[in-house]
Amino acid sequence: MHRYIPTSSALVEEMLKDIGISSIDELFVDIPQELRFKGDLNIPGALSELELLRKTADFASKNKSTDDLTCFLGAGVYDHFVPLVIDHVISRSEFYTSYTPYQAEVAQGTLQAIFEYQSLVAELTGMEVSNASMYDGSNAAIEAAFLSLASKRKSDNILVSEGLHPEVKGVIKTYCHFRDIEVHFVPLKENGRTDYEKAAELVNDQSASIMVQNPNFYGVIEDIPAMVDFAKENKLMSIDYVDPISLGLLEAPGNQGVDIVVADGQSLGNGLNYGGPYLGIMALKKKDVRKMPGRLVGLTKDAEGDRAFVLTLQAREQHIRRFKATSNICSNQSLNMLVASIYLVALGKKGLREVALQSASKAAYLKKELIATGHFEEVYSSPLFKEFSLKYKGDVKELLKGLEEEGFLGGFNLASCGREGELLIAVTEKRTKAEMDAYVDAVRRLS
């Protein structure tokens, strides 16, 4: 009746006898009586397996399903199409049960998968080296910031664009607070791009880097060459937080002189999953490879001359002396990493470009149609990718509630970012013209 058999009373008696006590209560003799709980805990009795399955199914049925809602919600997590080949491949037991590849001789498959992923990310970003091990995009961003601080002696502050995702900014502020690192937030100009004139007022000799998101949180495509020039003029490292899908259309950051590229890999074949797990992406130039956190898989030859894969660099405290470690990051995220690899290989360059092109063109179409309703005002006129913010003339909260009743996840209310009345809307290649037109018609009815 049970999948997992609990310890029997006979086995408990045997263990108590082995350690020389007569009851479990004797294990807690050091806890004063007045601190001990008296009576029985209000816990229901044990259920049979059948009863337990029924109860959990009942709990699950109370969750509101989002499967039937057409998604125009983005804000960092995007409803891209996930090719069926991904689930087919990662369902193989050697992939979904894999763990950190400590022993190269028994982990060649996992190591090769990581190596191929690193190669794909390096090509996608135009950088020379990529690692594995970042938890998600926010984790990759703060690790990049710490790398820049470690690269410049006596540095104690970083510059971060206000166009960065609010949650990523929150992670950066939290980490930096406990290391006494100051974070200077660079405001956006009226066109939605980072203001480098304002950045010039915030930078000083102790600044280590400047970080910009492209496209930024509000959907605007940033001027990355301007960021690179500003960084070079002020002896800073430049960090570009990218949307991987956008690189199907936009120039690779490495080709524009960026020092470090970071990203969240959710959009590369990983489902929405109500917020995770995802993977963080980091890529940089070879000159900084020994400062890179996490681990790096390399290709070599074994004793018989055949190619073999090894963990080449592991600059984390689990492997080297703590004071020399760049980070204590330990996760491998290899399953999510494998998903991203399969996605990129399955689509190829042409496929990724098509996904990016459809997302961009459909976003431009929906933005134009929504403004034409007369119920929205444009916030930024700068070029966008797959996301855009609009000022709604009514109540955004009520609009989103009404859209949900009409079958749409209508977007992200930017009131939580201090931008009252603004709505952030995302469009991916999955959205059809019929869906977008239905969304616009629903807005007209509700406004």
N, C-alpha and C positions, 0 to 999 in steps of 0.2 A: 504493500500500500504506500510505500515511501520510496522516493528516488534516493534520498540521502538518509541513511540509518543513523540515528543519534547514538551516543554512547549508552550502552546498557547498564542497568544498576549493578549487575555482577562485575562488569569491567571497572565501574567506579569504585566498588569495594576493593577490588584487587589493587588499583592504583593507590588508594588510601593506605592500604596495608603496606605497600612497598615503601611509602614515604614516612611510615610510622605514626599515622594519626588515625583517629576513629571516625571522624566526620569532616565534611567540607567546611563546617563552621570553624573548625580549628585552623583553617588557612588564614582566617581573619582575626586572630586573637590580638593582634597589635592595634586594631581599631577599637577605640573606647566604645562601651555599650551605648552611651548617650548619642553617639553619632551613627549608630546602626539603624537601618530601616526595620521597623516592627510590622508584623502582619504579612499579608500576601499582596503581591503586585496585581493590579487590575489588568491582567492579561488573559484573553480568551483561551480556552483549552485547545489542544491540538486538533487539527483537521486531517481528514484523509486526503489523499492526493486529488481525488475527484472533487471533493468539497472545496479544496484550496483553488483548483483551477476555475471552478465556477465563481468563487468569490473575487478572484483577480480579474476575471472577464467582466464581472459586474462593475468593478472599479474602473476598468478601462473604458467601458461604455459611457461613463460619465464625462470623459474627455471630449471636448468639442472637436470634431474632425475638420481639418483644413483641406482635405483632399479635394473637396468639391469647389473650393474657392479659387478663382483666377487671381494669380499673384502679381501685384504691382508693387510689392514691398521689397525693399533692398536694404539700404543702410548698412552694408558690409557683408550681407549674406544674400546670395542670389539664386533664383530659380532657373538655372540652366539645365538643359537636357543632359541626362546621364545615359550614355550608350549601354545597352544590355550586356555587351561583352565584358564590362567592368565587373558586374556582379558574378558573371560566370567564372572569370579568372580568380578573383579574390576569394571565391568560395572553396577553392582548393585548400585542403587542410594544412599543407606545408606553408601557406601564406598566412592564414588567419590565426594560426597557433604560434607563429614565429615570435621570438623575443630578441632582445639586444644581442647582437652577434659577438659575444666576448671571445669565443674560440673560432678562429678563422677556418680551421680544418674541418669543422662540422657545420659551418654556416655559410658555405660558398654561395648558395642560392640567394640568401638574404643580402649578402654583401654585394653580389652582382646587381640585384635589384636596386640597391641604394646607389651603386656606381652609375647605373644607367639613368636613374633619376637625377643625380648630380649633373650628368652630361646634358640632359634635356633642359634643366633649369639654366645652366651656363649658356647654352645656345639661345634659349628664349630671351634671356635678359641681356645678352651681349657681354657678359662678364666672363672671367677666367676660371673662377672656382666657386662651387656651391657646396653647402654642407647638408647634413641631415641632423635632426634633433630638435628643431624648434617646435614648441607646443602649438602656437597659432600666430597670426599676424602681429598681435600686440606684443607677444613675447619676443618675436623676431625684431620688432622695432626697438625695444628697450635694450636687447642684447647688442644691436648695432650701435646704439648710443653709448653703451659702456665700452664697446670696442674703440670708439672714437676718443673717449676720455682716456683710455689706456694708452692711446697712440700719441697723445700730446701731454707732455709733462706739465704739472702744476695747473692743469685745466680743472675748472670747477663749475662749468655751466654749459648748457646746450641751447640751441635755438630750434623751436618747433613751430611750424606753420599752424595757424588757427584752422586751416583747411583739413587738418588731420581728423580722423574719426574720433568723436568724443570719448569713446571707451578706450581707444588706444592712448589718447592723451591722459586719461585717468590712470592707466597702468603706468605710464611713464612718470607721472607726478608721484605716484605712490612709491615706486622703486627709488626715485631720486631723492625723495624726502628723507629716507632712512640712510642715505649715503651723503647727506649734506651737499647735494648737487642742485644748483639752481636751474630752473627751466624758464627760459624767456619765450613767451608765445608771440609770434609775429602775426599781426592782423592781416586781413585780406583787403584788397583794394575794391573799389566800386564794381569792378568787372569780375570779382570773385576769385582773382588770383592773388598769390602771396605778394605782399608789399615789401620789396627789398630796400626801399628807402627807409621804411620804418625799421627793417632788420638792421640797417647800418647804425641806427641809433641804439640798438640793444646789444650789439656785438662788442666784445672787448678782448684783450690779450689772453684771457683765461677761457675763452669760448672754444669748444672742441669741434662742434659740428652744427650743421643745419639740416633739418628733416622736413621734407615736403611730401604730401600725398598726391599722386597723379594717376587718374583723375582724382580730384579732391573729394571730400565727403559730400559736397554739394553738387557734384557731377561735373565741375568745371575742369577742363584740361589745362594743366599748369604749364608755365614756361620753364622747362627744365634746363635749357642752356643758360638762362638767366640765373638760375640757382647755382649751377656749376661755376659760372663766372664770379658770382658773389662769394662762393666758398673759396675759390682760388685767391681772390683779392684779399680775403681776410684770414687766409691760412687755416681754413676749416675743412673737415671732411664733409662731403655731400652725401646725404642718405635719401633715397627715393623709395617711398612706400607705394607700390604699384598694384593695379588690378591685373593679374596675369592674362586675363582674356583680352585686355586692351592692347597687349603687345602683339596681337594678331594684326593690328592696324598701325599703332604708334611706333615711332623709332625706339629701338632697344636702348635702355638707359646707359648700358656700357658703351654704346657708340657715341653717346653724348658727353662722356667724360665723368659720369657719376662714380663715386667711390664705393658705395654699398647699396645694394638693392634688396629690399625686404618686401614681403607680401604675405597675405593669407591665401592658402591654396584651396579653400573651400570650392571655389568656382570651377576648379579643374576636376570635374567628375564626382566630387563629394556632394552628397545630398544635403538638403537643408537640416534634417535631423534635429529640429527644434533647438539648434544652437551648438552642435558639436557632436563628436570630436572632429577637429579639422587639423591642419598642419601649417606651421610657419615656414616661410621660404627665406633663405638668405644667400646672397651671392656677392662676391667681391673680387678684387684684383689679387694676383699672386703675391704682391709685395706685403699684403696684410694677412696672408694665410695662417701664419703662426699665432696670430691674435684671434683667429676665428673660434667662436665657442662651439660646443658640441663635438661632433666627430666628423671625420673625413675619410671616405673609403677610397683606396688607391688600387691600381692595377700593377701587378708584378709577375714574376715567374716562380714556379716552385722548383724543388730540387731536381725534377726531371725535365725542366725547361718548358713546361706547360704553363699557360697563363693562370694566374690565381689572384684572388682579391683579398685585401687586408685592410684593417683599420690603420690608416697611415698616420693620422694626427688625432689626438684626443686631449684637447687642452682643457680638461675639466678635472675637478678635484678628486673624482673617484679614481683617476688614473695617475695623476701626478701630484706633487706637493701642493698643498692648498694655496700657499702664498704665491705660487707661480700660475695657478689656474686662472683662466679668463672668465670662467663661469662654472656654476654647479649644475647646469642643465643636464638632465639625465634621460629624458624621454627619447624614444626612437621614432614614434609616429610612423612606423614602417608600413602599416596597412594603409593609412591615408596617403602616404607617399607613393605607394604602389598604385593606388587609384589614380593619382595625378599622372603618373608615368603612363599608365594604360590609356588614359584620356588623351594625352598629348600624342602618343604613338598612333592611336586609332584615328584621330582627326588629321594629323599631319599639318604641315604649314598651310595648305589650301583650306583645310577644314577649319582650323583655328581662325584664319582670316575671315572665312564665311560667317562663323559665329559672331565675331567682333563686328563685322560689317552689318549684319542683320540687326544686332543689338543697337548699334549706333543709329542706323537709318530709322528703325522703328521708334526709338526714343525721340528722335527729332520730329517724326510724324505726330506722335501723341502729344508732345509739347505744343505743337502748332494748333492742333485740334482743340486742346483744352483752353488755350488762350482765346481761340475763336468763339468759345461759348460766352465770353464776356464775364465769366465768374472768377477768372484768375488774372493776375498780373505777373509779368516776367520779373524775376529777381536778378538773374545774370544773363547777359546776352552773349557771353563768351562761348566758344565752341564746347560742346559737351560730348560725353561718350554714351553711356547707357542709362544715365540717371540725371535728374534735374529737379530743382526746387522752384515752386511757384507760390505766389502770395494769393491765398483764397479770400474772397470778399465776404464770406460768411463764417460760420463756426466750423473749424476743421474737425474737431472732435465729433460733432454731430454728423458731418459729411462722411467720415470714416465709418461711423456706426451704421449709417444708412447704406453705404456701399457694401458693407459686410452682409447686410440683410439682402442685398441685391446679388450677392454671390462673388464679391470682389474683396481681396485684401488690397485696400486702396492706396497704401503708401505709409510713410513714416511722419508722424506729427513732430515738427521741429520745435514745438513749444518747450519740449524737454531740454532743448539746446539754447533756450533763451530767445527763440525766434518765433514769437507768437504770430499765429495766422499763416505760417508757411508749411507747405507739404512737400516732402521729398518722395519722388516717384521713380521707380526703376522699371526698365523694359529690357527683357532678354530676347534671344532668338526664338524662344518658345511661344511668345505672344503673337497671335494672328491678328490680321486687320479686323476681322469680325469681333474679336475680343476687345480690341482697343476701341472700336466704334461703339460697342455695347457699353464700355466703361464711360465714354464721353456722354452717351445718351442717359446713362444713370445719373451722371453729374448734373445734367440739365434738369432731370426730374426732381432731384433732391435739393437743388439750389433755389 
